[in-house]
Amino acid sequence: MGTVNELLSDEALAARMRAEAKVIQEDPGRVKGADLLERLATTKEPVTT
């Protein structure tokens, strides 16, 4: 449990993760890829588009 608490209290890490999340969210290709993966996970059917 100590490691989890360390990660949760690491402000520098949190700031880096927020910055990376913003970059990922602003990239339409990554967003589309994430959407396709989510659809695959939800429907369990092949995704062709």
C-alpha positions in Angstrom: 0.0 0.0 0.0 3.0 2.3 0.5 3.8 2.5 -3.2 0.2 3.5 -4.0 0.3 6.2 -1.5 3.6 7.4 -2.8 2.2 7.6 -6.4 -1.0 9.4 -5.2 1.0 12.0 -3.3 3.6 12.6 -6.1 2.6 16.1 -7.4 5.3 16.1 -10.1 4.1 12.8 -11.4 0.5 14.1 -11.4 1.5 17.2 -13.3 3.3 15.1 -15.9 0.4 12.7 -16.3 -2.1 15.6 -16.7 0.2 17.1 -19.4 0.5 13.8 -21.2 -3.3 13.2 -21.0 -3.9 16.6 -22.6 -1.6 15.7 -25.5 -3.2 12.3 -26.0 -6.7 13.8 -25.8 -5.9 16.4 -28.4 -4.6 13.9 -31.0 -7.6 12.8 -33.1 -5.8 9.6 -34.3 -5.2 8.5 -30.7 -8.8 9.4 -29.8 -10.1 7.4 -32.7 -7.9 4.4 -31.8 -9.1 4.6 -28.2 -12.7 4.7 -29.4 -12.2 1.7 -31.6 -10.5 -0.3 -28.7 -13.4 0.6 -26.4 -15.9 -0.5 -29.0 -14.1 -3.8 -29.4 -14.0 -4.3 -25.7 -17.6 -3.5 -25.3 -19.1 -5.4 -28.3 -16.5 -8.2 -28.5 -17.0 -8.0 -32.3 -14.4 -7.1 -35.0 -14.1 -3.4 -35.7 -13.3 -2.6 -39.3 -13.7 1.2 -39.3 
